[in-house]
Amino acid sequence: MLTSLEQRLPTLLSVIAGMVDLTGFLNLGNVFTAHITGNLVVIGALIVRGGRVNLAQILAVPVFVLAVAAVWLIARASGRRGSALLRLLLLVQWLLLASVLVFSVTMKPSAVPRGAAADIAAMLAVSAMGCQFALLRVALPGAPSTAVMTGNLTNAVLSSLNTMSQGPLSTVSDVARLKSSFHLLIGFFGGCVAAAFAVTYLEDWAWSFPVALAGVAVVLRYSGSAETAGEHHEAPHRLGRRTHAGS
């Protein structure tokens, strides 16, 4: 069963994904750093119709694959599972996003959105999003997607219709699914809006927003683990006291 922090984590990660996707799109030459489907569409159009090639859009797909594979290798090599693995991978994501921030404020890739510096920054951001996708699959298999909003929107519509109809297809889980999908949709869209403001006024420093939120995710995960460990530590004492009282 998921803890309360783990239940809230996908919403926080969806905000981060929205920020990273839009910041990359605006600052790094229209590259989708979280929505890899968009880059596949662009590649398909280039193959058939030609046009000006944006190297970052093409590289985003294999780099995303490599990032997911790297997360799998880290998970396998660490030997961790569950919350311990989640903490590790959230830290990896934060390090990748922090690298994007440091590189961007140093090299100013937004000044030349289709230059080499922009390509490097975009690949770091894509790697961070690949890490986010993979960490949910390997550490929280039951968690919903935090960046593919098409599926979440579909779930929201179907759950709404089932709930309103009160028919045979309506279940208690529809309400929970609707609530979860709504939170993810609002989180992602809110992240996009916040990123648009950040890019407008902060330019390359806009990356500090997803970095800060990724840091919050790490801190919450560590504090949540400490609380859980404390509860497990206290449980035997409470049980001992009840047993003693009963005797």
C-alpha positions as CSV (number, residue, x, y, z in Angstrom):
1,M,0.0,0.0,0.0
2,L,1.3,3.4,-0.9
3,T,2.1,5.9,1.8
4,S,0.5,9.4,1.7
5,L,3.8,10.9,0.4
6,E,4.0,8.3,-2.4
7,Q,0.4,9.1,-3.3
8,R,1.2,12.8,-3.6
9,L,4.6,12.3,-5.4
10,P,3.1,11.7,-8.9
11,T,1.4,15.1,-8.8
12,L,4.6,16.8,-7.8
13,L,6.5,15.0,-10.5
14,S,3.8,16.0,-13.1
15,V,4.4,19.7,-12.2
16,I,8.2,19.2,-12.7
17,A,7.5,17.4,-16.1
18,G,5.4,20.3,-17.3
19,M,8.1,22.8,-16.3
20,V,10.9,20.9,-17.9
21,D,8.9,20.3,-21.1
22,L,7.9,23.9,-21.7
23,T,11.2,25.4,-20.6
24,G,13.0,23.1,-23.0
25,F,10.6,23.9,-25.8
26,L,10.9,27.6,-25.4
27,N,14.7,27.9,-24.5
28,L,16.2,25.0,-26.5
29,G,14.8,25.1,-30.0
30,N,11.3,23.6,-29.7
31,V,12.6,20.3,-28.3
32,F,10.1,18.2,-26.3
33,T,12.2,17.1,-23.3
34,A,9.4,15.2,-21.5
35,H,6.9,14.5,-24.4
36,I,9.0,12.2,-26.5
37,T,6.0,11.5,-28.8
38,G,6.3,15.1,-30.1
39,N,9.9,14.5,-31.2
40,L,8.8,11.2,-33.0
41,V,6.2,13.2,-34.9
42,V,8.8,15.7,-36.0
43,I,11.2,12.9,-37.1
44,G,8.5,11.3,-39.1
45,A,7.7,14.6,-40.8
46,L,11.4,15.2,-41.6
47,I,11.8,11.7,-43.1
48,V,9.0,12.2,-45.6
49,R,8.9,15.9,-46.3
50,G,12.4,17.0,-45.4
51,G,13.1,20.4,-43.9
52,R,15.5,22.0,-41.5
53,V,16.8,19.4,-39.1
54,N,17.0,20.1,-35.4
55,L,19.6,17.6,-34.1
56,A,18.3,17.8,-30.6
57,Q,14.8,16.6,-31.6
58,I,16.4,13.6,-33.3
59,L,18.8,12.8,-30.5
60,A,16.1,13.1,-27.8
61,V,14.7,9.7,-28.7
62,P,17.9,7.5,-28.4
63,V,19.0,9.6,-25.4
64,F,15.7,9.0,-23.6
65,V,16.1,5.2,-24.3
66,L,19.6,5.3,-22.9
67,A,18.5,7.2,-19.8
68,V,15.7,4.7,-19.1
69,A,18.2,1.8,-19.5
70,A,20.7,3.6,-17.2
71,V,18.0,3.9,-14.5
72,W,17.3,0.2,-14.8
73,L,21.0,-0.6,-14.5
74,I,21.3,1.7,-11.4
75,A,18.3,0.0,-9.8
76,R,19.8,-3.5,-10.6
77,A,23.3,-2.6,-9.4
78,S,22.1,-0.9,-6.2
79,G,20.1,-3.9,-5.0
80,R,17.5,-1.5,-3.6
81,R,13.7,-1.8,-3.9
82,G,10.6,0.2,-3.0
83,S,11.2,3.4,-1.0
84,A,15.0,3.0,-0.8
85,L,15.2,2.7,-4.6
86,L,12.8,5.6,-5.0
87,R,15.0,7.9,-2.8
88,L,18.0,7.0,-4.9
89,L,16.4,7.6,-8.2
90,L,14.8,10.9,-7.1
91,L,18.3,12.1,-6.2
92,V,19.6,11.1,-9.6
93,Q,16.8,13.1,-11.2
94,W,17.6,16.1,-9.1
95,L,21.3,15.9,-10.0
96,L,20.4,15.8,-13.7
97,L,18.2,18.8,-13.5
98,A,20.7,20.6,-11.4
99,S,23.2,19.9,-14.2
100,V,20.8,21.5,-16.7
101,L,20.6,24.6,-14.5
102,V,24.3,25.0,-14.0
103,F,25.1,24.4,-17.7
104,S,22.4,26.8,-18.8
105,V,23.3,29.7,-16.6
106,T,26.9,29.2,-17.5
107,M,26.7,28.7,-21.3
108,K,23.4,30.6,-22.0
109,P,22.1,28.0,-24.6
110,S,18.8,30.0,-25.0
111,A,20.9,32.7,-26.9
112,V,21.4,30.2,-29.7
113,P,18.4,27.7,-29.4
114,R,19.7,25.4,-32.2
115,G,23.4,25.5,-31.2
116,A,25.6,22.9,-29.6
117,A,25.1,24.2,-26.1
118,A,21.3,24.0,-26.5
119,D,21.6,20.4,-27.7
120,I,23.7,19.5,-24.7
121,A,21.2,21.1,-22.3
122,A,18.3,19.5,-24.0
123,M,19.9,16.0,-23.7
124,L,20.5,16.5,-20.0
125,A,16.8,17.5,-19.6
126,V,15.7,14.5,-21.7
127,S,17.8,12.3,-19.4
128,A,16.2,13.7,-16.3
129,M,12.7,13.0,-17.8
130,G,13.8,9.5,-18.8
131,C,14.8,9.0,-15.2
132,Q,11.4,10.2,-14.0
133,F,9.5,7.9,-16.3
134,A,11.7,4.9,-15.3
135,L,11.8,5.6,-11.5
136,L,8.0,5.3,-11.4
137,R,8.0,2.1,-13.3
138,V,10.8,0.4,-11.3
139,A,10.1,1.8,-7.8
140,L,6.3,2.5,-7.9
141,P,4.9,0.2,-10.6
142,G,1.3,1.2,-9.8
143,A,1.9,4.9,-10.2
144,P,0.3,6.8,-13.1
145,S,2.2,8.6,-15.8
146,T,3.4,12.1,-14.9
147,A,4.1,13.4,-18.4
148,V,1.8,11.6,-20.9
149,M,-1.4,13.6,-20.3
150,T,-3.3,12.0,-23.1
151,G,-3.8,8.8,-21.0
152,N,-4.6,10.8,-17.9
153,L,-7.2,12.9,-19.8
154,T,-8.8,9.7,-21.1
155,N,-9.0,8.3,-17.6
156,A,-10.5,11.5,-16.3
157,V,-13.2,11.6,-19.0
158,L,-14.2,7.9,-18.7
159,S,-14.1,8.1,-14.9
160,S,-16.3,11.2,-14.9
161,L,-18.9,9.6,-17.2
162,N,-18.9,6.4,-15.2
163,T,-19.4,8.3,-11.9
164,M,-22.2,10.5,-13.3
165,S,-24.0,7.6,-14.9
166,Q,-24.2,5.5,-11.8
167,G,-24.6,2.6,-14.1
168,P,-23.1,-0.9,-13.9
169,L,-19.7,0.3,-15.1
170,S,-19.5,2.8,-12.2
171,T,-17.2,1.7,-9.4
172,V,-15.7,3.2,-6.3
173,S,-12.3,3.2,-8.0
174,D,-13.7,5.6,-10.7
175,V,-13.8,8.4,-8.1
176,A,-10.2,7.8,-7.0
177,R,-9.1,7.5,-10.6
178,L,-10.8,10.8,-11.5
179,K,-9.2,12.6,-8.6
180,S,-5.8,11.2,-9.4
181,S,-6.1,12.1,-13.1
182,F,-7.4,15.6,-12.3
183,H,-4.5,16.3,-10.0
184,L,-2.0,15.1,-12.6
185,L,-3.6,17.2,-15.4
186,I,-3.7,20.4,-13.2
187,G,-0.1,19.7,-12.0
188,F,1.3,19.4,-15.5
189,F,-0.6,22.3,-16.9
190,G,0.3,24.4,-13.9
191,G,3.9,23.5,-14.4
192,C,3.7,24.6,-18.0
193,V,2.2,28.0,-17.1
194,A,4.7,28.6,-14.3
195,A,7.6,27.7,-16.8
196,A,6.2,30.2,-19.4
197,F,6.4,33.0,-16.8
198,A,9.8,31.8,-15.6
199,V,11.3,31.7,-19.1
200,T,9.8,35.2,-19.9
201,Y,11.4,36.9,-17.0
202,L,14.3,34.6,-16.0
203,E,15.5,33.1,-19.3
204,D,18.1,30.4,-18.5
205,W,17.5,30.7,-14.8
206,A,14.0,29.3,-15.4
207,W,15.5,25.9,-14.8
208,S,15.8,26.7,-11.2
209,F,12.1,26.1,-10.7
210,P,12.1,22.4,-11.7
211,V,15.4,21.9,-9.8
212,A,13.8,23.3,-6.6
213,L,10.8,21.1,-6.9
214,A,12.9,18.1,-7.6
215,G,14.8,18.9,-4.4
216,V,11.5,19.1,-2.5
217,A,10.6,15.6,-3.8
218,V,14.0,14.3,-2.5
219,V,13.5,16.0,0.9
220,L,9.9,14.7,1.2
221,R,10.9,11.2,0.3
222,Y,13.7,11.2,2.9
223,S,11.5,12.7,5.6
224,G,8.7,10.3,4.8
225,S,11.1,7.4,5.1
226,A,12.2,8.6,8.5
227,E,8.7,8.9,9.7
228,T,7.9,5.4,8.4
229,A,10.9,4.0,10.1
230,G,9.9,5.8,13.3
231,E,6.5,4.3,13.2
232,H,7.9,0.8,12.6
233,H,10.3,1.3,15.5
234,E,7.5,2.5,17.8
235,A,5.1,-0.4,16.9
236,P,6.9,-3.1,18.9
237,H,7.0,-0.9,22.0
238,R,3.3,-0.2,21.7
239,L,2.6,-3.9,21.2
240,G,4.7,-4.7,24.2
241,R,2.9,-2.2,26.4
242,R,-0.5,-3.6,25.3
243,T,0.7,-7.2,26.0
244,H,2.1,-6.2,29.3
245,A,-1.2,-4.5,30.2
246,G,-3.2,-7.5,29.2
247,S,-1.2,-9.8,31.3
